[in-house]
Amino acid sequence: MRIALRGGANADKGYTTDVTDLGNCLVIVRNVPCYKCTECNETIYTADVVKRLDEIVEQAKKMMQEIAIIDYGKAA
């Protein structure tokens, strides 16, 4: 369990969908591990998850589709 940044409430482990708008395409990554605030639903990522999301978005940029939907756990 972690503490949320804004309200200081507890944050429980969970999963979320992350959307990155690159201007010419959307990258949607599903099943991203995170912590969610029990009061305000704020989403918190660990440093490892942020790094992996950045890698996934970079891979998606190379494919240059209008919409890319990627499962976090299945991304190579």
N, C-alpha and C positions, 0 to 999 in steps of 0.2 A: 504494500500500500504506500502511496505517495501523498504529498500534500499539494493541492492545486495552487497555482501561482497567484491568481486574482483574489479569491475569497478565503484561502487558507483551509478549506474543507478537505476531507479525504478524497483521494482519487483511486479508483479501483481499476485493475487490469481489464482490458477489453479489446475490441477491434473496431476499426472505423474505415471509412472510405475517404481517400485523399484525392482532391481534384487540383490539378495544376493547369492554369490557362497560359499557353505559350504564345497567344496572339493568333497564330494560324492553326492551332490545334489544341484539343483538350486531352490531358493525360489523366485517366481515372485509374487509381490503384485501389483495389478492394482488399479487404481482410488485413489491413495494416494494424499490427499490434500497437497498443497505446495504453495510456492511463486516462480515465475520464473522471472529472470532478463529479461527486455525488450530488452536489447542489446546483451547479450552473452548467454541467455537461461540457466544460472546457476540455479540450483534447490536448494531451501532453505526450510528446514522443521522446524516447531516449536518444542519445547521440548516435548509437548504432543504427537505429531505425531511420533517423534523418539522413545519415550517410547512404544507407541502402536506397531510400526514396530518391535521393539525388542521382544515384547510379541508374535506377530504373527510368527516371525522366530523361537522362542523357541517352539511354538506349532507345527510348521512344522517339526522341528528336531525330535520330538517324533514320527511322522508318518513315517519318513525316506523313502520317495519316491525319485526317481531320479529327478523329476521335480514337484514342487508344485506351482500351480497358484491359488492365493487367491485374492478375491475382498476385498479391505480395509473396505468398508462400511458393508459388510456382515460377516466379521470375528467376531465370538462370543467372 
